[in-house]
Amino acid sequence: MPESELSSGDGRAEESFVQYVVRSSTPEEASEIGGRVYYPHQLSVGHSAAGFQMRLKAAEMAGVTIGLLEYGTPVRIATGELTSAYQVNFPVFGRLRFSSGKTVVLGTPATASIHGPLKSTGIQGWSEPAQMLALKIPTALMYRELESLLGRTAAGPLDFDGSFDLTSHRGKEWRSAVDLLIGSLRNPDSLLSTPLMAEAAVQYTVRGLLLAAPNNYSEELANNGEAVGSAAVRRAVDFIESHAHLPITLESVAADAFVSPRALQLGFRKYFDTTPMEFLRGVRMQRVRTELLAANISTRVSEVAAGWGFPHAGRFAIQYAKTFGESPSQTLKKSGALSRQ
């Protein structure tokens, strides 16, 4: 295989894992290859193109692209707006200069640069040996994980501060998550070549970045670890009681109460020593009992239970007996006795 050829690992694209191993000896080919793996860009060589070398190991998994990039001569890389992705870069060793709009970050193994999708970006360096970790996260994936953590739709754009301290406690934890992804570059039989493992590792990495790297949602994300107040829990209770006949979820309850799912769970644990979904099951169980007490003796218990979200008759009967101290059929017999009075 020619050194400049872009090659993928073993063709497992259908498994959400594609690996690239690239070597190029000309700036034109290096720019073209880098544009295919990451973004179209302009590559300028500092002095002479003689002796130019570019080496890239990269992998695409579960939507993200992670790579280790090296140049053998000083270069400048200029990229327009990324538009469709966020980019996190830092040197594994050496130093590099990163720019995003008017923000400039001196990248070291202790400091990463985070580029948003709406600003032009640049990289300058390799006058001395350096290896850059380059992590590309699609905008849609970033917002999906952000909104999952928030428990609601993002109210506005997600903006990171630009630099990220990898020596902080959370920075070190996030760096460990990235090391797991890097392992897939060195081991062709990595567990991350399987979709389920790749998705889990990528989700951990993206969510970790949102929680650890300073951004305009950091305060709200930090507060999501605290229990909400009684007013929010009351709103959630009202929503559950008025929508118990519908297929509601934890996320829909939290959204109506204007809090995150995690914060709502902590609130229910604080005030009711239960979870929102357990509370919902209790409300539905009580609705079944009320309906059975008012029903005709010929009513089928299984139909009433299924109508309130209990499709498995056997499991429902056991839960009902534990809750009310009698079987559903005994409750139904009471309705017949009451109707004869």
ABEGO torsion letter per residue (X at the ends): XBAABBBBBAGAAAAGBBBBBBBBABAAAAAAAAAAABBBBBBBBABBABGBBBBBBBBBBGGBBBBBBBBABBBBBBBBBAGABBBBBBBABEBBBBBBEABBBBBBAABBBBBBAABBBBBBEGABBBBBBBBBBBAAAAAAAAAAAAGBBBABBBBBAGBBBAABAAAAAAAAAAAAAAAAAABAABAAABAAAAAAAAAAAAAAAAAABBBAAAAAAAAAABBBBAAAAAAAAAAAAAAAABBBBAAAAAAAAGBBAAAAAAAAAAAAGBBAAAAAAAAAAAAAAAAAAABBAABBAAAAAAAAGBABAAAAAAAAAAAAGBBAAAAAAAAAAAAAX
